């Protein structure tokens, strides 16, 4: 997880710098095209090509909806905000998506609510308020 944290922590600096001369939609398009090419290459190098073509329709639709929501619309709105505001302000606010996930997990997936989750959620909301 340390490598993931470092990669995700450094990425907004690259994105903010790239957005100085690019429209947010163009940035998302370039980012997504390069990621897609890399994913196909990695999938086939690691021998996962068969699993890719054998995936059921429901899973394909769910991953597709996820890609449209997070990979297209989420990234586009994130890049738009990142282009206009300070990185140190936008990234912590955008990183609060677990609040939405926690709420939807309870409402849609019927997951339980615990005291620790309520306290954690309250601390996240407090953090958003402090960053604003």
Phi, psi and omega in degrees: 000338179296317179296317178301314180300315180295317179296310180292331179287326181277333185303316180300333178293316177297316182296315180299318179295316179296326182287350178299328183238017183221147172290143180306320180294321177296319178299315179296320180298312180296313180303312183293321180296316180292318178296317180299314178299316179297321179294315178298316179300310181296319180302315182281326177297322181274006176075026181260008183300320180296316179298327179294314182280344179265002182295140182286159183301318181297317179296320178298316179296318179295314178294324177296315178297318178300317179297319179293319182289307185270314185286330180255291186294316179297314180294322181296314179291324176297313179297322177299315178292320181295325179293327186266334188235173179293136179303319182293345176265315186288315185299313179297324179292315179296330182283007179268013178303337176300338175298314179295317179299317180298315180295313180293329177297323178286314185286317186266313184270356179060035176283152183286159176254131177239162178300319180299320179292321178296315179295315178300318179296318178298321178293322177296314179299319177299317179298319177299316181298320180292324181289325181298000000 
